[in-house]
Amino acid sequence: MYICICNAVTEREIRQAVELGAESFQQVSCELGVATCCGKCKKDACFVIREHKKEMRESNFALSPV
């Protein structure tokens, strides 16, 4: 799904940027150009970043040895 229509940035691209090490909205924005035009997508982009980071933490927790 497109998150940033202006720059054609998808949810998948944002998730991939987080997986490759982007820690913040600013880093994702610099890398992908999300929310650099009208800015209406910033809230949704932040949500995707936050949720994907949470999923990654939960996944790592589940995989860590006890």
C-alpha positions as CSV (number, residue, x, y, z in Angstrom):
1,M,0.0,0.0,0.0
2,Y,1.2,3.5,-0.8
3,I,1.9,5.6,2.3
4,C,3.4,8.6,0.5
5,I,1.5,9.3,-2.7
6,C,3.6,12.3,-3.6
7,N,6.9,10.3,-3.7
8,A,5.4,6.8,-4.4
9,V,6.7,5.3,-1.1
10,T,5.1,2.1,0.0
11,E,4.6,0.5,3.4
12,R,6.9,-2.3,2.2
13,E,9.7,0.2,1.4
14,I,9.3,1.8,4.9
15,R,9.4,-1.6,6.6
16,Q,12.5,-2.6,4.6
17,A,14.3,0.7,5.6
18,V,13.6,-0.1,9.2
19,E,14.9,-3.7,8.8
20,L,18.1,-2.2,7.2
21,G,18.7,0.0,10.2
22,A,16.7,3.1,10.0
23,E,15.8,4.0,13.6
24,S,13.6,7.1,13.2
25,F,11.2,8.9,10.9
26,Q,13.9,11.4,10.0
27,Q,16.2,8.5,8.8
28,V,13.4,6.9,6.8
29,S,12.4,10.3,5.3
30,C,16.0,11.0,4.2
31,E,16.4,7.6,2.7
32,L,13.0,7.4,0.9
33,G,11.8,10.9,0.6
34,V,8.6,10.1,2.6
35,A,6.7,13.2,3.7
36,T,9.0,15.7,1.9
37,C,6.2,17.2,-0.2
38,C,2.8,17.8,1.3
39,G,3.6,16.0,4.6
40,K,0.1,14.5,5.0
41,C,1.6,11.0,5.2
42,K,3.9,11.7,8.1
43,K,1.5,10.3,10.7
44,D,1.0,7.1,8.7
45,A,4.7,6.7,8.0
46,C,5.5,7.1,11.7
47,F,2.8,4.5,12.6
48,V,4.3,2.0,10.1
49,I,7.8,2.6,11.5
50,R,6.7,2.3,15.1
51,E,4.7,-0.9,14.5
52,H,7.4,-2.6,12.5
53,K,10.0,-1.8,15.1
54,K,7.7,-3.3,17.7
55,E,7.1,-6.4,15.5
56,M,10.9,-6.8,15.1
57,R,11.5,-6.5,18.9
58,E,8.8,-9.1,19.6
59,S,10.2,-11.4,16.9
60,N,13.7,-11.1,18.3
61,F,12.4,-11.7,21.8
62,A,10.6,-14.9,20.7
63,L,13.8,-16.1,19.0
64,S,16.2,-15.4,21.8
65,P,17.4,-18.4,23.8
66,V,16.0,-18.9,27.3
